[in-house]
Amino acid sequence: MNHDKERMDNLISQWSDLEFEICDDLDVLIRAGWDSKTVKNRIMKKMIERDKTIEEFSNFMEKRNA
């Protein structure tokens, strides 16, 4: 049970960190006039990682509640 709480907290923390990183990169991109392919690619990678984290969290919660 304690392991489940720790895993859930880690997933939420990772998800939150990714959201903040994406927002920071969006600020840079907006200030650059949306011309930076490097920043766009960095954002896309983080969005994919965020989506995987959300899916992992959802799967964890489903198993936990089963």
Secondary structure, DSSP 8 states (H G I E B T S, - for coil): -HHHHHHHHHHHHHHHHHHHHHHHHHHHHHHTTT--HHHHHHHHHHHHHHHHHHHHHHHHHHHHH-
